[in-house]
Amino acid sequence: MRYIFLYLLYCTSNTAIAQNWQQIGDLNWVGPKVMYNDSITDLMFISTQSRFNGTDTINGIFTFNGSEFVSLAKERDDCGNVNCGPALFLTRYDGDIYYSEVERIDSTYLNGIGKWDGEKWSAGLPGLYRDADNPPFIDGYCIHDGKLYISGFFLTAEGDTCNSVAYWDGQHWTGLNFPGDGFFGETPRVTHIFFYKNELYAAGNFYLHLDGEWIADIVRYDGMNWHTVAGGLQGGEANIWDWAIYKDELYICGYFSKIDGNMGNKIMRWDGQQWKDVGGGVCSPAAVAHGLTVYDGKLLLSGIFDCVGNGLPVSNIAAWDGERWCSFGNSTFDNTIVSMAGYKGEFYIGGGFKKVDGQPCRYFAKWVGDHATDTCSASVSTLPEI
């Protein structure tokens, strides 16, 4: 059963904030990590580290219909006094909602992966194994030709050594011969998996020995073997936080820079043959780009940064239209934006921010402004690739 109905849409009383962003709810910790639009129920399923919404307990997972919060967990073993553990996998497959990186909800042991049938939780996607002391968990997924492809942190699937990459056909797991993490000698953590131009890609923060060289953080699968993606990422601390396909190109964002030998700063694009810069990328040296999403015809980048392109001032969110960078509302955030989603014609963000434009607006917000004051860089489409 569903445990708590919360008829609360908390709106900040400061009218200046309402011009651009409106606080949603009253979450007590970092805002939504994952916002999944479910076409079956027309609800947004949300994973967050917040345990409370105002005085009501949500325990890190709830549904949202644009005005109401409904918790899906009465108890969770990874929730402390104020917050819950992170969970990055939340999707519907074959009629049920799946949720990962949780061992127990409502006294039901899930072994790292839960299945929600609309009324109760049970263990989902059985057969994954990590080690004797830790349950498996899933980070990334895609659904392709009816199969659920997943990546995360697990060693085997139904006894087959698959090193954190496998697919589920509704009854059985199949591994894809993903190499072990040879550089460290440990099972790799693979945070993303997706198809681009009919090839499967895996990305995250790992080192693999492929095609006679060490490859970092992104590889592709041709149906038989894994291969490098033009050498992968360069830099000892490089990693990939998110990806999106926009105008037939694959975009990745994260923590990487040109100075280490990459084609872009915190964001790059891949056309199937080569990596390319994205209009100068993020120009904040210590920035991290956390999220990518396509909304209203533009590619939106979020994270913690203060400029893009050749010095265009922004604050933790920016829009790319394929030729130039633009600000998004010209608001100033005091902390990072980690998630973005469109829902019922509205645009939502989640993150660690507590103030926008110096006024209270905490963790979860909806765009209510316009773009009349947006500023944009010059077009870079005619400039040569660096």
C-alpha positions in Angstrom: 0.0 0.0 0.0 1.0 3.6 -0.3 1.8 5.0 3.1 1.5 8.8 3.2 -0.4 11.4 1.2 1.2 14.8 1.5 -0.9 17.6 0.0 1.9 20.1 0.2 3.2 22.4 -2.4 5.5 24.7 -0.5 5.9 28.1 -2.3 8.4 30.6 -1.1 6.8 33.8 0.1 9.4 36.0 -1.6 7.9 37.3 -4.8 11.2 37.9 -6.4 11.9 34.2 -6.4 8.5 33.4 -7.9 9.6 35.3 -11.0 12.0 32.6 -11.9 12.0 29.6 -9.5 9.5 28.3 -7.1 10.4 26.0 -4.2 8.5 22.7 -4.3 7.8 20.9 -1.1 10.0 21.4 2.0 12.7 18.7 1.7 15.2 18.6 4.5 18.2 17.4 2.6 19.7 17.5 -0.9 17.0 17.5 -3.5 16.0 14.8 -6.1 18.8 12.6 -7.4 16.5 10.9 -10.0 13.2 12.2 -11.4 11.5 9.5 -13.6 8.4 10.3 -15.6 6.1 7.3 -15.6 3.8 7.3 -18.6 1.7 4.5 -17.2 0.6 6.3 -14.0 1.3 9.9 -15.3 3.4 10.4 -12.1 6.9 11.4 -11.5 8.8 8.9 -9.3 11.5 10.7 -7.3 14.6 9.4 -5.5 16.1 11.7 -3.0 18.3 11.6 0.1 15.8 13.6 2.1 14.0 11.8 4.8 11.4 14.4 5.5 9.2 16.8 3.6 8.3 19.3 6.2 7.1 17.3 9.2 6.1 14.3 7.0 8.3 11.3 6.5 9.1 10.3 2.9 12.2 8.1 3.4 13.9 9.0 0.2 11.4 7.8 -2.4 8.0 9.3 -3.4 5.7 10.1 -6.3 4.8 13.6 -7.3 1.8 14.6 -9.5 2.6 18.3 -9.7 1.1 19.1 -6.3 1.1 16.1 -4.0 3.9 14.0 -2.5 3.2 10.3 -1.8 5.8 8.4 0.0 6.5 4.8 -1.1 8.5 3.7 2.0 7.3 3.6 5.6 10.7 2.3 6.7 14.2 2.0 5.1 17.3 0.5 6.7 19.6 3.1 5.2 17.8 6.2 6.5 19.3 7.9 9.5 17.8 10.6 11.6 17.8 13.2 8.8 18.7 11.6 5.5 18.7 8.4 3.4 21.3 6.8 1.2 21.6 7.8 -2.5 19.9 5.7 -5.1 20.5 6.3 -8.8 18.4 3.7 -10.6 14.6 4.2 -10.8 12.6 3.0 -13.8 9.6 1.0 -15.0 10.2 -2.3 -16.8 7.7 -5.0 -17.7 4.9 -3.5 -15.6 6.8 -2.8 -12.4 8.9 0.0 -11.0 12.5 -0.9 -10.0 14.7 0.9 -7.5 18.3 0.1 -6.5 20.9 0.6 -3.9 18.6 -0.2 -1.0 18.8 -3.4 1.1 15.5 -3.3 3.0 12.2 -1.4 2.7 9.3 -1.9 5.0 10.9 -5.0 6.5 11.3 -6.6 3.1 14.8 -7.7 2.2 15.6 -6.5 -1.4 19.2 -7.6 -1.9 20.0 -4.2 -3.4 17.2 -4.0 -5.9 13.5 -3.4 -5.1 10.4 -4.0 -7.2 7.3 -1.9 -6.6 4.0 -3.3 -8.0 1.9 -0.3 -7.1 1.1 -1.7 -3.7 4.1 -3.3 -2.0 7.9 -3.9 -2.3 9.6 -7.2 -3.1 13.1 -8.2 -4.2 13.5 -7.5 -7.9 15.7 -8.7 -10.8 17.2 -11.7 -8.9 20.5 -13.3 -9.8 23.0 -10.5 -9.5 25.9 -11.0 -7.1 28.6 -8.6 -5.9 30.4 -10.2 -3.0 29.7 -12.0 0.3 29.6 -8.7 2.3 27.8 -6.3 -0.1 24.6 -6.5 -2.2 24.7 -5.6 -5.9 23.3 -2.4 -7.1 22.4 -0.7 -10.4 23.4 2.8 -11.5 22.5 3.0 -15.2 20.0 1.4 -17.6 18.5 1.6 -21.0 15.7 -0.4 -22.6 16.4 -1.7 -26.1 14.5 -4.2 -28.2 12.5 -5.1 -25.1 15.6 -5.9 -23.0 16.7 -4.1 -19.9 20.4 -3.3 -20.1 22.0 -2.3 -16.8 25.3 -1.2 -15.4 26.3 -0.7 -11.8 28.4 -2.6 -9.3 28.1 -6.4 -9.4 30.5 -9.3 -10.3 28.2 -12.0 -11.7 24.7 -12.5 -13.1 23.3 -16.0 -12.6 26.8 -17.2 -12.1 28.2 -15.6 -15.3 31.1 -13.2 -14.6 29.9 -10.0 -16.3 31.8 -7.2 -14.4 28.9 -4.8 -13.8 27.3 -4.9 -17.3 24.4 -7.3 -18.3 20.9 -7.4 -19.7 17.7 -8.9 -18.5 15.1 -10.4 -20.9 12.4 -10.7 -18.4 13.4 -14.1 -17.1 17.2 -14.5 -17.4 20.4 -12.4 -17.2 23.0 -12.4 -20.0 26.5 -11.0 -19.5 28.3 -9.1 -22.3 31.9 -10.0 -21.6 32.7 -6.6 -20.1 36.4 -6.7 -19.1 37.4 -6.6 -15.5 39.0 -3.5 -14.1 42.5 -4.6 -14.8 44.3 -1.4 -13.6 43.1 -1.8 -10.0 42.2 -5.5 -10.1 38.7 -4.9 -8.8 35.2 -5.2 -10.2 34.6 -1.9 -12.2 31.8 0.4 -11.3 29.9 1.3 -14.5 27.5 4.2 -13.9 26.0 4.6 -17.4 24.9 2.3 -20.2 23.2 3.4 -23.5 22.8 2.9 -27.2 24.1 5.3 -29.8 24.0 4.6 -33.5 23.1 1.0 -32.8 26.1 0.3 -30.6 26.1 -0.1 -26.8 28.2 2.2 -24.8 29.3 1.9 -21.1 30.6 4.9 -19.2 31.6 5.8 -15.6 34.9 5.9 -13.7 37.0 2.8 -14.6 40.2 1.7 -16.4 40.2 -1.2 -18.9 42.9 -2.7 -21.1 41.5 -2.8 -24.6 42.9 -2.8 -28.1 46.5 -2.8 -26.6 46.1 0.3 -24.4 44.6 1.4 -21.1 41.2 3.1 -21.7 39.4 5.2 -19.1 35.8 5.8 -18.5 34.0 5.1 -21.8 33.9 2.1 -24.2 31.6 0.7 -26.9 30.4 -2.7 -27.8 29.9 -3.8 -31.4 27.9 -7.0 -30.5 30.9 -9.1 -30.1 33.7 -7.2 -28.5 34.4 -4.0 -26.5 36.4 -1.2 -28.1 37.9 2.2 -27.2 36.0 5.4 -28.0 38.9 7.3 -29.5 41.1 6.7 -26.5 38.5 7.4 -23.8 39.0 10.2 -21.3 42.4 11.6 -20.4 43.4 12.6 -16.9 43.8 10.7 -13.7 40.8 12.1 -12.0 38.5 12.2 -15.1 35.0 10.7 -14.9 31.7 10.9 -16.6 28.6 12.0 -14.7 25.9 12.0 -17.4 25.1 11.7 -21.1 22.5 12.7 -23.6 21.9 12.4 -27.3 21.2 15.8 -29.0 20.9 16.5 -32.7 22.3 13.0 -33.5 25.5 13.5 -31.4 26.4 11.9 -28.1 27.2 14.4 -25.4 28.9 13.5 -22.1 29.6 15.7 -19.1 31.6 15.3 -15.9 35.0 16.1 -14.6 37.6 16.3 -17.4 39.5 19.1 -19.2 41.4 20.1 -22.3 44.6 20.6 -20.3 44.7 16.8 -19.8 44.3 16.0 -23.5 40.5 15.9 -23.9 38.7 17.8 -26.6 36.4 19.6 -24.2 36.2 21.1 -20.7 33.6 19.2 -18.6 31.5 18.5 -21.7 32.3 17.0 -25.1 30.3 15.5 -28.0 30.9 12.4 -30.1 29.7 12.0 -33.7 30.6 8.3 -34.0 34.0 9.1 -35.4 35.6 11.8 -33.2 35.3 13.8 -30.1 34.5 17.5 -30.5 34.5 20.6 -28.3 31.1 22.1 -27.3 31.5 25.8 -27.8 34.3 26.1 -25.3 32.6 24.0 -22.7 32.7 25.0 -19.1 35.3 27.7 -18.4 35.2 27.5 -14.6 38.5 25.6 -13.7 37.3 23.7 -10.7 33.8 23.1 -12.0 31.9 19.8 -12.2 29.2 19.2 -14.7 26.6 16.8 -13.1 23.7 16.6 -15.5 22.5 16.7 -19.1 18.9 16.7 -20.4 17.1 17.8 -23.5 14.3 20.2 -22.9 12.3 22.6 -25.1 14.7 21.9 -28.1 17.9 22.7 -26.2 20.5 20.7 -24.4 20.7 21.8 -20.7 23.8 21.4 -18.6 23.8 21.5 -14.8 26.3 21.2 -12.0 28.4 23.7 -10.2 30.0 26.3 -12.5 29.9 30.0 -13.2 30.8 30.4 -16.9 30.5 28.6 -20.2 31.9 29.2 -23.7 34.3 32.0 -23.9 33.4 33.5 -20.6 29.6 33.8 -20.6 28.5 34.2 -17.0 26.0 31.6 -15.8 25.2 30.0 -12.5 25.1 26.2 -12.4 22.8 25.8 -15.4 23.2 26.7 -19.1 21.6 25.9 -22.4 23.2 24.8 -25.6 21.3 25.0 -29.0 24.0 23.4 -31.2 25.6 26.7 -32.0 25.9 28.8 -28.9 25.6 28.8 -25.1 22.9 30.8 -23.3 22.1 31.4 -19.7 18.9 30.0 -18.2 17.0 32.7 -16.5 20.1 34.6 -15.2 19.4 33.4 -11.6 22.2 32.8 -9.1 22.3 29.6 -7.2 24.3 29.1 -4.0 25.0 25.4 -4.6 24.9 22.7 -7.2 22.1 21.5 -9.4 22.3 17.7 -9.8 19.1 16.7 -11.6 16.7 18.2 -14.1 13.4 16.9 -15.7 10.4 18.1 -17.6 7.0 17.0 -16.3 3.5 18.0 -17.5 4.9 20.9 -19.4 6.9 22.2 -16.4 10.6 22.1 -15.8 12.0 21.0 -12.4 15.5 20.9 -10.8 17.0 19.3 -7.7 20.2 19.8 -5.9 22.1 21.2 -3.0 21.0 24.8 -3.4 19.3 26.6 -0.5 19.1 30.1 -2.0 18.4 31.4 -5.4 19.2 35.1 -6.1 20.0 35.4 -2.4 16.5 34.3 -1.3 15.3 31.0 0.2 14.6 28.3 -2.4 15.7 25.0 -1.1 16.6 21.7 -2.8 13.7 21.2 -5.2 12.3 23.9 -7.5 10.1 24.6 -10.6 10.8 27.1 -13.3 8.1 29.8 -13.3 10.0 32.6 -15.1 10.7 33.6 -18.7 13.8 33.9 -20.7 13.6 37.6 -21.6 16.8 38.4 -19.7 18.8 35.4 -21.0 22.2 36.3 -22.4 24.0 34.2 -25.1 27.4 33.8 -26.5 28.3 34.4 -30.1 27.6 31.5 -32.5 30.5 29.0 -32.6 29.2 26.8 -35.4 31.5 28.3 -38.0 34.7 28.1 -35.9 37.1 25.3 -36.6 37.3 22.4 -34.2 40.1 22.6 -31.7 
